Amino acid sequence: MRDASTNILRIGRFIALAGIVLPLLLIGGLKFTQTEVEALKPLIGGTPWLAWLYPAFGEAGASYFLGIVEIATALLLVASPWAARAGVAAGALASLTFLTTCSIMLALPIWDPALGFPALGPLGSFLIKDVALLGIAVVVLGESLGRLRSA
């Protein structure tokens, strides 16, 4: 029975890692398209703690910057099972990324205007998954810190 639980845990970790790597790679890649540059305008422009990105990088540059961070984080996450330092960097970057996206839910309307709480509108439906991704990122960070400490 112990072998089965170990195998299930290993499979679960693999799925969780894939579940965070794939969105980071795919959405990170989209950040280099004009469609995504446009889609980010209300999110970045409407969130006071992100608005600095536009004066610093411009609209396209801010999107490209986010894409680079997301793709780099995904690549570090891929390396994390074999390299504790990569896991620490990946866990920290991913935690910051998803903490930031979760924070957008505090600044912008996420509830369906007609139904109100607890019915999520389109933005809320898009962002709510980031709570789970934040949890996975924190687990990667914690496990990697533990491996680094015991090495």
JOPE-V480318 format. One record per pair of residues at least 24 apart in sequence whose C-alpha atoms are under 6 Angstrom apart, sorted by the first residue. I is the first residue (numbers start at 0). GAP is how many residues later the second one is. Records with the same first field share a line. If there is no record, write none. Layout:
I->GAP, GAP
This chain:
20->53
23->46, 50
24->46
27->39, 42, 43
30->32, 33, 36
31->32
36->26
46->60
83->60, 64
86->57
87->53, 56
90->46, 49, 50
93->43
94->39, 42, 43
97->32, 36
